[in-house]
Amino acid sequence: MAEHVPGTSSLAEPEPERQQRLRQIPSISAILAYPELEGYLERFPNEVVTQVAQQVVGRVRTAMLSGSAEVHPDQIIDAVRRELDQLERPRLSPIINGTGVIIHTNLGRAPVSAETAEAMAETASRYTPLELELDSGRRGGRMVEISRLLRLLVGAESSLVVNNNAAAVLLVLSALCAGREVIVSRSQSIEIGGGFRIPEVLAQSGARLVEVGTTNRTYVRDYAAAITSETAAILSVHWSNFRIVGFTAQPALAELAELAHQRGLVLIEDLGSGALLDTAPFGLAHEPTVGEALSAGADIVCFSGDKLLGGPQAGIISGKWELVSRVAAHPLARAVRADKTALAGIAATLRHYLYHEALTKVPVWRMISAPLDQLEARCRSWVAQLGHLPGLAVVESQATVGGGSLPGETLPSRALAIPEAVARAHGLTLDQLAQRLRTGRPAVMPRVENGRLLIDARTVLPGEDGDLVQALRQALGRG
């Protein structure tokens, strides 16, 4: 009796029949001769189209060997075209945000102002005096401009910019606390997006975590009781992406500052969102600002550049000159420092605050402060331009800040609603319509809820209205 080979079937396709099926796959030269690929061969080098065709054929061959159904040559050509289309279209192409989430992490967080984008583009495309003192012709510091701006805006003695806030926290702990203890409330020993956990960051920095208090209640006396000769700092972590409500207690930052300074410790505040303006006037809960944290006595404040600040991705470290200088001198600082385009973008964004024009120039704050009547007027304009599509409506909506800021807080908004009946009239489900919008040109990210597809006007940028209407026409015109 023949031995059975594991992983094979006694009903396996006979080898001659399998080979016969494989011979039905067109050759690479035959694929390249298809008229559908003629335009691609004019735009791409021949070797690129050849390599893509080889990859597609390889996948088809593997699938057929595993018992998949036969593949028609036209399907192979379509697959080659799709892959070449993806090469032509950059993955990070613009997308219209119709979700109502202002700082949408999956869509790249904060869009920057036109002035910030221009400053970044000019800096990237030309030489700049990044580390040069023009007066003396000698080497200078790359953080001079941003330190000067933040000194005026938030009262920081010195500032340092790195590539993101996670890097900022890791760098500060590595430079100031390695080999010693850092006290953290149990309620703040948290995980944020991407698996970034405070205990693991502390371990990576070489510092030792000392947790105090309980999940819901921590007092100043808990911190005081944990201080030893090995303690280097108290770390306060702002609850940026969740809330603990009910029977809770947490010391004010000023109380922690008083304790830390009495005992010769550093108080580090991981603020996260990086707000420079008060969110309360816009119907939101108050989000602590960088200036408030420094005024309360924090020695070091770490925050993001691409959240409520409204600039490019960056992590900003602001605080006491002596401490920031120690952080900047740490070897890790070179590994995580921001490039010249990020520095130019942060500086340009900060100038909007300096000139008191953030509400009109910084997109995040322009969206937060947009009045409802303006949003409703835009939605009605979209409906009017899509007048050939019956059933569209302007509805109330709830937008959110997003980006791990102000969890549970919403802003009243207005949205264009496409009911399921409209989608079905075009032979589509709402999910299929959403998929068409996401993959169209221009691309649109809607949200689907309660049997409707919604485009929230609060997050559609000025100047995108025409593209949005075009995208909706295309998506609903191919049913």
C-alpha positions in Angstrom: 0.0 0.0 0.0 1.4 3.4 -1.0 2.4 5.7 1.8 0.2 8.8 2.2 2.0 12.1 2.1 0.8 14.5 4.8 -0.9 17.6 3.3 -2.0 15.9 0.1 -5.3 14.5 -0.9 -6.1 11.2 -2.5 -8.4 13.2 -4.7 -5.6 15.5 -6.0 -5.8 16.6 -9.6 -3.7 14.3 -11.9 -0.4 15.8 -12.9 -1.1 15.9 -16.7 -4.4 17.7 -16.1 -2.7 20.2 -13.8 0.0 20.9 -16.3 -2.6 21.3 -19.1 -4.4 24.0 -16.9 -1.1 25.8 -16.3 -0.4 25.9 -20.0 -3.5 28.1 -20.4 -1.7 30.9 -18.6 -0.5 33.3 -21.3 3.2 34.0 -21.6 4.7 37.3 -20.4 5.3 38.3 -24.0 1.7 37.6 -24.9 0.5 39.6 -21.9 2.6 42.6 -22.9 1.2 42.4 -26.4 -2.4 43.0 -25.2 -3.7 46.4 -26.5 -5.0 47.2 -23.0 -1.4 47.6 -21.8 -0.2 49.7 -24.7 -0.6 53.0 -22.8 1.2 51.6 -19.7 4.1 50.6 -21.9 4.4 54.1 -23.1 4.4 55.6 -19.6 6.4 52.9 -17.7 9.8 51.4 -18.6 9.3 48.0 -20.2 11.0 46.2 -17.4 8.5 47.6 -14.8 5.5 46.3 -16.8 7.3 43.0 -17.3 8.0 42.6 -13.6 4.4 43.4 -12.6 3.1 40.9 -15.1 5.5 38.3 -13.8 4.3 38.9 -10.2 0.6 38.5 -11.3 1.3 35.4 -13.3 3.2 33.9 -10.3 0.3 34.5 -8.0 -2.1 33.0 -10.6 0.1 29.9 -11.0 0.3 29.4 -7.3 -3.5 29.7 -6.9 -4.1 27.2 -9.7 -1.6 24.7 -8.3 -3.5 24.8 -5.0 -6.7 23.9 -6.8 -8.3 27.3 -7.6 -10.5 27.6 -10.6 -9.1 28.6 -13.9 -8.3 32.2 -14.5 -9.2 33.8 -17.9 -6.4 35.9 -19.6 -8.6 39.0 -19.4 -8.6 38.7 -15.6 -4.8 38.6 -15.6 -4.6 41.7 -17.8 -7.1 43.5 -15.4 -4.9 42.5 -12.4 -1.8 43.9 -14.2 -3.6 47.1 -15.0 -4.7 47.5 -11.4 -1.2 47.1 -10.0 0.2 49.6 -12.5 -2.6 52.0 -11.7 -1.6 51.8 -8.0 2.0 52.6 -9.0 0.9 55.7 -10.8 -1.3 56.9 -8.0 0.7 57.8 -4.9 -0.8 56.0 -1.8 -0.7 59.3 0.1 -2.8 61.2 -2.3 -5.4 63.7 -1.0 -8.7 62.5 0.4 -11.7 64.5 1.4 -12.5 63.9 5.1 -16.3 63.6 5.4 -16.2 61.6 8.7 -16.6 64.6 11.1 -13.4 63.5 12.9 -11.3 66.6 12.8 -7.9 65.1 13.8 -8.3 61.8 12.1 -5.3 59.6 12.8 -5.9 57.3 9.9 -6.1 60.3 7.5 -2.9 61.8 8.7 -4.1 63.9 11.7 -4.0 67.7 11.3 -4.0 69.3 7.9 -1.7 72.3 8.0 -2.4 75.8 6.8 -1.5 77.0 3.3 1.3 79.2 4.8 2.7 76.2 6.7 2.6 74.0 3.6 4.3 76.7 1.6 7.0 77.2 4.2 7.7 73.4 4.3 7.8 73.1 0.5 10.2 76.0 0.1 12.4 74.7 2.9 12.5 71.2 1.4 13.3 72.4 -2.1 16.0 74.9 -1.3 19.1 75.3 0.9 18.3 77.0 4.3 20.5 78.3 7.2 19.4 75.3 9.3 22.5 75.4 11.5 24.1 78.6 10.4 24.3 82.0 12.1 24.1 84.4 9.1 25.6 87.4 10.9 28.8 85.6 12.0 28.9 82.8 9.4 29.4 80.3 12.2 27.5 77.2 13.1 24.3 77.9 14.9 21.5 76.0 16.6 18.5 74.6 14.7 16.1 75.2 17.6 16.7 79.0 18.1 13.6 80.1 16.1 11.1 77.7 17.7 12.5 78.3 21.2 12.0 82.0 20.7 8.4 81.6 19.5 7.4 79.2 22.3 9.0 81.5 24.9 6.7 84.2 23.7 3.6 82.0 23.4 3.8 79.7 26.4 6.6 81.0 28.6 9.0 78.1 28.0 12.6 78.9 28.7 13.8 76.5 26.0 12.3 74.0 23.5 13.4 71.1 21.5 11.6 69.4 18.5 11.8 65.7 17.7 9.9 63.5 15.3 6.8 62.7 17.4 5.5 62.9 21.0 6.3 59.3 21.8 9.9 60.1 20.9 9.8 63.2 23.1 8.6 61.3 26.2 11.2 58.5 25.6 14.0 61.0 25.1 13.1 63.0 28.2 13.0 59.9 30.4 16.2 58.5 28.9 18.1 61.8 29.5 16.8 62.7 32.9 15.7 59.5 34.6 17.7 56.5 33.4 18.7 54.2 36.2 16.4 55.9 38.7 12.8 55.8 39.7 9.8 57.7 38.1 6.6 58.0 40.0 3.3 57.6 38.0 -0.3 57.4 39.2 -1.9 54.0 38.4 -4.6 55.9 36.6 -2.0 57.3 34.3 -0.1 54.1 33.5 -1.9 53.9 30.2 -1.7 52.7 26.7 -2.4 55.0 23.7 -2.6 54.2 20.0 -0.2 51.8 18.4 0.5 49.9 21.6 2.5 52.8 23.2 2.4 51.9 26.9 3.8 54.1 29.6 5.4 51.2 31.6 7.2 49.9 28.5 8.4 53.4 27.5 9.8 53.8 31.1 11.5 50.4 30.8 13.0 51.3 27.4 14.4 54.5 28.8 16.2 52.7 31.6 14.0 54.3 34.3 12.1 52.3 36.9 8.4 52.7 37.2 6.9 53.3 40.6 3.1 53.2 40.5 1.1 54.9 43.2 -2.6 55.3 44.2 -5.4 53.3 42.6 -7.0 53.3 39.2 -9.7 55.8 40.1 -8.2 57.8 43.0 -4.7 59.1 43.7 -3.6 61.7 46.2 -0.6 63.9 46.7 0.2 61.8 49.8 0.5 58.7 47.6 3.3 60.4 45.6 5.0 61.8 48.7 5.1 58.3 50.4 6.8 56.8 47.3 9.7 59.2 47.1 13.1 57.7 47.9 16.7 58.6 47.3 16.3 56.8 44.0 13.5 59.0 42.7 14.3 61.2 39.8 10.9 62.5 38.7 7.2 62.6 38.9 5.5 61.9 35.5 2.0 63.2 34.9 0.2 61.8 31.9 -2.8 63.6 30.5 -5.8 61.4 29.8 -6.0 62.2 26.1 -7.9 59.3 24.6 -10.2 58.1 27.5 -12.0 59.3 30.6 -12.4 58.0 34.1 -15.6 59.3 35.6 -17.5 58.9 38.8 -15.7 58.3 42.1 -12.3 59.8 41.1 -9.6 62.0 42.5 -6.3 63.2 41.0 -4.0 66.0 42.3 -3.8 69.2 40.4 -0.6 69.7 38.5 0.3 72.6 40.7 0.1 70.4 43.8 2.5 67.9 42.1 4.8 70.7 41.2 5.0 71.9 44.8 5.8 68.4 46.1 8.3 67.7 43.3 10.2 71.0 43.9 10.2 70.6 47.7 11.8 67.2 47.3 14.3 68.2 44.5 12.5 66.2 41.8 11.7 67.0 38.2 8.0 67.2 37.2 7.4 66.0 33.7 4.0 66.5 32.0 3.1 64.4 29.0 0.3 66.7 27.6 -0.2 64.9 24.3 -2.6 67.1 22.4 -0.5 70.3 22.5 -3.4 72.8 22.7 -2.3 76.5 22.8 -5.9 77.8 22.8 -8.8 77.1 25.2 -11.3 74.7 23.7 -14.1 75.6 26.2 -15.5 78.7 24.2 -16.5 76.3 21.4 -18.8 74.1 23.6 -16.1 71.5 24.4 -14.6 70.5 27.7 -11.5 72.4 28.7 -8.3 70.8 27.3 -5.2 71.8 29.3 -2.9 74.0 27.4 0.9 74.0 27.2 1.1 77.4 28.8 -1.1 76.3 31.7 1.0 73.3 32.4 4.2 75.4 32.5 2.5 78.0 34.7 1.4 75.3 37.1 5.0 74.4 37.6 5.8 71.6 35.2 9.6 71.5 34.5 9.2 69.7 31.2 6.1 69.5 29.0 5.9 67.1 26.0 3.3 67.5 23.3 2.4 66.8 19.7 2.8 69.1 16.7 0.0 67.5 14.6 -2.9 67.4 17.0 -4.5 70.5 18.5 -1.5 72.6 17.7 -2.4 72.0 14.0 1.0 71.7 12.5 3.1 68.8 11.0 4.0 65.7 12.9 6.5 66.5 15.6 7.1 66.0 19.3 7.9 69.2 21.2 9.7 69.4 24.5 9.4 72.7 26.3 10.5 73.8 29.8 13.4 74.8 31.9 16.5 75.7 30.0 18.9 73.5 32.0 16.7 70.4 31.6 16.0 70.9 27.9 19.7 71.4 27.4 20.4 68.0 29.1 17.8 66.4 26.9 19.2 67.9 23.7 22.7 66.6 24.6 21.6 63.0 25.0 22.7 60.7 22.2 19.1 59.6 21.5 18.3 63.3 20.6 20.2 63.0 17.4 18.4 59.8 16.4 14.9 61.3 16.8 15.5 64.9 15.9 13.1 66.6 13.5 14.2 67.5 9.9 14.2 71.0 8.4 10.8 70.7 6.8 9.1 69.8 10.2 10.9 72.7 11.9 9.8 75.1 9.2 6.2 73.8 9.5 6.1 74.1 13.3 7.6 77.6 13.2 5.1 78.7 10.5 2.2 77.2 12.6 3.4 78.9 15.7 3.4 82.3 13.9 -0.4 82.0 13.4 -0.8 81.9 17.2 1.7 84.8 17.5 -0.4 86.9 15.1 -3.7 85.8 16.8 -4.9 84.3 13.5 -5.1 80.6 14.5 -8.9 80.5 14.4 -8.9 81.6 10.7 -5.6 80.2 9.4 -5.0 76.9 11.3 -7.4 74.3 9.7 -8.0 72.4 13.0 -9.2 75.5 14.8 -11.1 76.8 11.8 -13.0 73.5 11.8 -13.6 73.6 15.5 -14.9 77.2 15.4 -17.0 76.9 12.2 -20.5 78.2 12.9 -23.5 75.9 12.2 -25.2 78.2 9.7 -22.1 78.1 7.6 -22.0 74.3 7.7 -25.6 74.1 6.8 -25.2 76.5 3.9 -22.4 74.3 2.4 -24.5 71.2 2.7 -27.5 72.8 1.0 -25.2 73.9 -1.8 -24.0 70.3 -2.3 -27.7 69.2 -2.5 -28.5 71.9 -5.0 -25.6 70.9 -7.2 -26.7 67.2 -7.0 -30.3 68.1 -7.8 -30.7 65.3 -10.2 -30.5 62.9 -7.3 -33.7 62.8 -5.3 -33.7 61.8 -1.6 -30.6 63.7 -0.5 -31.0 65.6 2.8 -29.2 67.9 5.1 -29.2 66.5 8.6 -27.9 67.2 12.1 -24.6 65.5 12.9 -22.0 65.3 15.7 -18.4 65.9 14.9 -15.5 65.0 17.2 -12.0 66.5 17.7 -10.3 63.1 17.5 -6.6 62.4 17.6 -6.8 61.2 21.2 -8.1 64.6 22.3 -11.2 65.4 24.3 -12.7 61.9 24.4 -16.5 61.8 24.5 -16.8 65.4 23.5 -18.8 66.3 20.4 -19.4 69.4 18.3 -22.8 69.9 16.7 -22.5 69.8 12.9 -24.4 69.4 9.7 -24.0 66.6 7.1 -25.2 65.6 3.7 -27.2 62.4 4.0 -27.6 59.8 1.3 -30.3 57.3 2.3 -29.9 53.6 1.5 -32.8 53.9 -0.9 -30.7 56.3 -3.1 -27.8 53.9 -3.1 -30.0 51.0 -4.0 -31.6 53.0 -6.9 -28.1 53.0 -8.4 -27.6 49.3 -7.7 -25.4 49.8 -4.7 -25.4 49.1 -1.0 -24.2 51.9 1.3 -21.0 50.0 2.0 -20.4 49.7 -1.8 -21.1 53.4 -2.3 -18.6 54.2 0.5 -16.0 52.0 -1.1 -16.5 53.8 -4.5 -16.0 57.1 -2.8 -12.9 56.0 -1.0 -11.3 54.6 -4.2 -12.5 57.4 -6.5 -10.6 60.4 -7.9 -10.9 62.5 -5.9 -11.2 60.2 -2.9 -13.8 60.8 -0.2 -13.9 59.2 3.3 -17.6 59.2 4.4 -19.2 57.6 7.4 -22.1 55.1 7.4 -24.6 55.0 10.2 -28.3 54.4 10.8 -29.0 53.4 7.2 -27.4 56.5 5.7 -24.1 57.6 4.2 -23.0 60.9 5.7 -20.6 63.6 4.6 -20.0 65.9 7.6 -19.4 69.4 6.4 -17.2 70.3 9.5 -14.3 68.3 8.2 -14.6 69.1 4.5 -11.9 71.7 3.9 -12.7 75.0 2.1 -12.0 74.6 -1.6 -13.0 70.9 -1.6 -16.7 71.5 -2.2 -16.4 71.2 -6.0 -14.3 68.0 -5.8 -16.8 66.5 -3.3 -19.7 67.1 -5.7 -17.7 65.6 -8.6 -16.8 62.6 -6.5 -20.5 62.0 -5.5 -21.6 62.3 -9.1 -19.0 59.8 -10.2 -19.8 57.3 -7.5 -23.6 57.5 -8.1 -23.3 57.6 -11.9 -21.8 54.2 -12.3 -24.6 52.2 -10.8 
